[in-house]
Amino acid sequence: MKFLRYFPLISMTAALLALGSCKQDLGQDPPFNYPDDGSAGVQLPDPLYHLACDGDLFLDGTLKGEMKTYTGQSPMFVDGKSGKAYQNSEGEALILTPDAASMDKLKELGGYSIFMWIKFDGTNKSAASLFALGNRSVEVGLVDLFLESADKNNPGRFFFKGYMKSTGAAGTPDAWFDAGDDAKIANMAGVWAHVGVTYNAENSTITLYHNGGEVCNRVLGGGSFGALKFDAISGICMGAFPSMVGLGTGSGWPSEASFYTGAMDEIYFYDKALTPGQVSGLYELTK
């Protein structure tokens, strides 16, 4: 669902309905209890960035920036989960360059959630990046979510993995969120899947999701990893690791890295960890 483009109209309608509801609720004793988050009535926060991929690179959300392809070529779009989807190919990626004010806000990210629909072509790769926040002095990325498959006997099975480095925090802590067999998803090749990750800075917990449900979670740094802070940000890339598209550095990790090849749709980036109910609601909203 290409949702946020129509958000102002929906918000106005919801506000008018809410006025009528308030009139009914004021006299109630005990007061009416509104339902919690859930797939039927979930309340989602505003994303930092949302890319609908509906035949263009139109970007919305609370932050601003410029979207383009890495090569400068016109993006390719295919039939998506909803409407159209962006098709990434070998040697290509999407690059998002936040404006100065947005860069400053991203440096104090704290926690986050990243979600998208993907239709991976199933090419067996060591690591294929989906979404990364880059820094030109960091090899992998400040935040990176990727797919990995080293199992030649099961080419359709992939692992969700990722990496974080808090370059603006004391001690510059970093962590891989490699969940091993817990994060193994079968039959990923050639099918639409809703994938994503949340990081709760309050309890230092990473949670990986697949099709609206939790796959696994890990506590980072013994629970003391804390809020993410960055000294600098070079940009955001989708479909490649930062070092592959001029947004990172290093010669070791890039030898293990690959471009993501497949479709991407309804990409959301938040500055907080969504609750399980909100994740389920986002899945239902966009499927």
N, C-alpha and C positions, 0 to 999 in steps of 0.2 A: 504494500500500500504506500503510495507516494503521499505521506501523511502531512509533513510539516508545511508544505506549500499552502495547505488549506487550513492551517492551524488558527489564523486570526478569525476566520469565519466560524470555525468550530468553537473557539473560545467565547466569541460573542454570543452564540446560541446557548452555550453552556451557562454563561453568566445570566442570561434572561431566565433560563429554567431554574437556576439557583435562587433567583429572587422570589419566584413563586414557591419554591420549596421552603424558603426561610419563613414565609408567611404561615405556612402550615405547621412548621416546627416550633415556632416561638412559644406557643401555648402548651406544648407537650410537657408532661411531668410523669415520669422522668424524661429528660431530653432524648431526642432521637439519636441513636448511635449509627453513624455512617459506616458503611462497610470498609474493611481494610483493603489494601492492594490485592488485586487478583486479576485473572485474565478477563473477567467480565467488566470490572470497573476500576482498572488499574490507573493510578496517577503517576505518570512518568515525569521526571525532572526535564528541564530544557537541556538538550545536548550542547556541548561546546561546538561540535560540528556534526552535520548530517549531510551525507551525499546520497541522493536518491538514485542516481545513475539512470534516470529516465530519459535516455536519449541525449543527454548533455551533461556537463560538469557543474550544473547549478549547485551551489553550496549554501546551506543555511545553518542556523544555530546562533548561540550567543556571542561567538567570536567571529572575527573576519579573517579573510585570507584569499590568496589567489590559487586556483587549481589549474594544473596543466599536465600534459604527459611529459615523461622524461625526455623523449626524443624530439618533442615539439610537433610530432605528427598528430593528425586528427584522431581522436579516440574512436575505437570500434565498439559498437553496441550490438547486442544480440537479444533474443527473447529472454526475459528475466523471470525471476520468481514472481514479480509483480511488474507489469509493463515491460520496460527494457532493462538491461543490465550491462555493465561495463565488461568488456572482454580483454583480459591482459594476456600478452604474448611474451615469448622469449625476447629479452633485451628491452622490454618496456616496463613502465611503472607509472603510477599517478604521483604527482608531487604537489603537496599543499604547503604554500609559504605563508605563514601567519603574518599579519601586520604587526607593527611595533608594540601596540597596546596588548594585542593578543599574546605575543611572545612573552611579555612580562607576566601575564596571568598564568601561562603554561609553566613558567619557571617555578611557580608555587602550586604545582598540580595536586599534591597530597595523595588522594586516592583516584581511582579511575575505573571506567568500564568501556570495553571495546566490543562491538557486536556487528555482525554482517551476515548476509547470505552468500554462500559460495557454491560454485559448481566446478570442482577441480577436474582437470582432464585426466588425472590419475598417473601422470608421468612419474616414474620412480625417481625420487630425488632425496639427497641427504637432508636438505632443509629448504623450504620455500616460504618466504616471508609474506604475511598477509597485511600487517600494519606495524609501522615502526616510527618512533619519535627519535630523530637523529641529533647527533652532536659530533662536530668534526674532529674531536679529539678522542672519540669512543669508537671501538672497533665494531661492536655488534649494534648497539643502539641504547638510548636511555630507557626505552620501553619497546619490546618487540614481541609480537605474537606470530608463531610460524607453525607450519606442518613439517613433519619429518617422517621419512620412510626409508629404512635400510633393509627391509625384508623382501628379497627378490621373489620369495615363494608366495607372498601375499601382497601383490601390487596394489590392491584396493584398500589396504589397511594403513592408516596413518596415525601418528601421535601428535597431540597438541603439546607444544612446548613454548617456552618464552624466556625472556631475560629482562632484568631491570637494573639500572645503576643510578643511584641518587647522588649526582656529582656536586650538588649544592649543599649536601648535609655533612655533618661532622664525620670524618672517616671515610667518606664516599662509599657507603655500603653498596654491594651488588649481590645479585642472586639469580640463579637459574631456577625457573619453576618447571623442572622436568619431573613429571609425575609418573613416569614409567608405565607399567602395564595399566594402571588406573586410567591413563589418558589415551588409551588405544581405542580407536574407533574403526570398526570394520565397514566395508562397502562405502567408502567415501568417494570413490572415483565415478564421475559422470552423473552424480545425483545432487540435487539441491540440499544443502545443509545449513542450518543456522548455527553459527559458532561464535564463541566469544569468551571473554575473561573479565572478572572483576577483581579489583584490589581494594581491600578495606584497610585504610591506614591506621585505624584505631586499634585493630588487633593483628595487623601485619599478615592478613590472610588473603591468599590468591585462590580464586575459585574458577574452574573451567566449566563451560557449559556447551551442550550440544542439543539442538532442537528444543530449547526451552527448559531442559532439565540439567541438573548438576551432574558433571562427570566425576570430579574429584576436587579436593582442596588441599592446600598446604599452608602451614604457618612459616613465614620467612624470618630468619634471624632469631629464632627462638622467641618470636613474638615482639622483638624490639627493632625491627626494620624501620617502622614508622613512616611518617609522611614523606612523599617524594618531593625533592627540591633539586633544581638544576641550575648550574652556573651559566649555561648557554644552550640554545636550541638552534639547530640548522634548518629544521623543517620536518615535515611529516611525509612519509612515503608509503604507498600501498602497492604491493606486488613485488617488492624487492627490499633487500637489506640496505640501510643507509650507505654503507661503504661501496655498494655497487652503483650508486647513482649520485656520487659526489657529496653526500650528506654525512659521511663518516670517514674513518681512517683505518689503516691496518692492512696487513697482507696475509695473516694467518686464517682468520675466520672466513674471509670472503672465498677462500678455496673450497670451503664446505657449503657455501651458500648458492642458492639458485633463485631465478625469477619464478614467481608463481605464474602458472599458465592455466587459465580458466576464467570463469565469469565471477563477478562480484556485484552484489546488489544491496541496497539499503544499509549503508555503512553509518554507524553511530559511534560517537566518542563523547563520553561524559567525564566530568571531574569528580565523580563519587562512585562508590560501589553500589550498584543497583541491588535491591533485595531480590530474593528468589521469586517473589510474586511479581515484581516489576520485570524481571527477565522473562518470565512466562508471559506477562502481558505484552511485552515488546515482540516476542515471538508470534503471538496470536495476531497482533496488530499488523505485522508486516508479511505474514505468510500468504 
